[in-house]
Structure formats: C-alpha cells, structure tokens
C-alpha cells in the first residue's frame, strides 16, 4: 500500500489545524503541537517551507503565528504534499541508488503513473473540504468558539 510520509501527514494536519481552528488571531505552533501531537522539530521545518511556498503566511510578534496565505478552498492537499515532497527530495538527493533495467523501464514508470493518479486525487481535495469533514465529524473548533460578534 502506498502511504504518505510522516512529514506529509504532519504538514496536512498542521494546515488543516490552522484553517479549522483559526479565529481572529494567527495560530501559534505550540497550539498545533498541543492539539495534534506533532513533534515541534517536524512542525517548525514544515511550517517554514509552507510559508516559503505561499501556502501559509507567518505573522511576527508576541501574538504572531500562522495564517493561510490563500482562501482555504484555494489550497489543495496536493499543494501541501508537493511542498513536503520537494523538502524530502532535497534530503534524499545524496542517497541515490542505481536501478536495474527492470526497475528503470518497468517498475519506476508504473510507480510514476500511480503517483500521478494519486496527485490528481489529492489536487481535487481542498482544505475547505477537509474542514467540512471535520465539522461533520463534530470536531470542535477552538477558533470558532473564540469568535465574538458583539458590538
């Protein structure tokens, strides 16, 4: 079974957490760690790469944190997976291994085709879709409970 890496899962969960729990203020990384249990060492690296790739926006200052850089309906799971994949590819470039003829002419093209199919499916799912799923699963949103509409 093909599986997303741990870093990819963490990045998707972090962006979803920011989208789902964002209220009027940016979401701080320690809040994401508390809610999702994502180790801080993975989280900070992923968040910075997501900022560099215009998925998130970093907000500086004592009340700083992270916000979505675009509307949540305009960010797909595929966007996030590509950012983390590029990050992981950089880490692996030094560890290349030679492939056999069968591997390079038969197995690798099959896996590339499957990856293309998977990315098409991931591109069809937006962060807004995942927020709707979380809402339908009755997962409470801390950001929505903190909103105050009184004047």
N, C-alpha and C positions, 0 to 999 in steps of 0.2 A: 504494500500500500504506500502510495506517495504521501508524504507528510510535510507540512510546513515546519521550518526550523523553529527552535525555541525563541530565537530573537525575533522572527517574523510574527509569531503568536503574541509576544510581548508588545511589539510595536502596534499591531492591530488593536490589542486590548487597551493600550495607552491612548491611542487616538479616539477610540470609542469612548473611553472613560472621560476624556476631555469634552467630547461632543455631548455626551449624555449627562454629565454632572456639572457642566459649565452653567453658571448663573450669570450674575453681572460682573464677576471678577475672574481673572485668569485662574487656571487650575495649577496648583503647585505640585511639583514632582513627588513630594513626600505624601501628598494626598492620594496620588495614584498608587504609590507603593503601599500605603495603608489599605486602600480598597481592593487592589488587585493582587497584592503579594508579589509584585515584580521586583526582583533584586535591583537595588539602586545602581549598581555598576552597569547593568544592561540598559536600564531605563535612560539614564543621562546620555549615554552614547547614541541610543536610538532617537531620543528627542532632539538632540542637536542635528543629527542627519535629516530628520523630518523638517526641521526649521530651514536648513540649507536648501532643501528641495521644495520649499513653498507649500508644504502640507500643514505645517504649524507655524505660528508666529510666537516668538519669545518676547515676554514683557519683563523689563528690568524693574528693579526696585523692591522695597520691602513687601509690597503686596503683589509682586510680579509672579510670573508663572508662564503658562502656555495657553494659547487660544488657537482655534482653527484659522488657517490662513485664507480659506475659502469657505463658502457655504458647505454644510455637511452633505448636501445632495450632490455636490460637485467633486467630492473626494471619494474615490473608489478603493476597495480593498486591494485591487491590483496596483494602484498608485503606491500604496504603502509597501506591498510585497516587493515591488521593483526597487524602491529605495533601500530596503534591508538587503535584498539580493545583491545589489551593487556594493553595499558595505561589506557583505560576506565574501564576495568575489575578490575584492581587494585583499582581504585577509588570506585567501587561499591561493593567490597567484604564484606564490613561491613554492607551493606544494603540488606542482603538476606532475602527472604520471603519464607514461606512454600508453597508448591504447593499442589493442590488437586490431587486425584488419576487420574482423567480425564486429568488434566493438565500435570502430570508427565508421564503418559502412552500413551496419545493420542496427545495432543496439542504440547508438547515440542518436541517429535520425528518428528512431521510434520515440525515444525519451524526449527529444526536442519537439516532436509533434504533440505528444501528450502534454508537455509543458505549455505549448501554445493553446491547447484546448482549455487547460486549467486557468491560464491567464485571461482568456476570453470570458470564462465564467466569473472570475474574480473582478474583472472590469465591469461586469453587469450588476455588481452589488455595491451600493453606496454606503457611506457611514450613516446616512439618514435611514436607509433600510435596516441597518443593524440597530439603530436607536429605536425604531419602531418595534423590532423584535424584542428588545429589552423591555420596552413599555408593555408589550403584550404578555411578556413573561412575569409581569408585576414586580419588576426590579425597581425599588425606589430610587429616585434621582435626588441627590443631595442639593444640586443646583436649583432644581425646580422648587424644592421646599424652602429655599432661602430667598426666593424672589418675593419682593414686597411691592404691591401695586397701589398702595395707599398714597394719597396726595395730601 
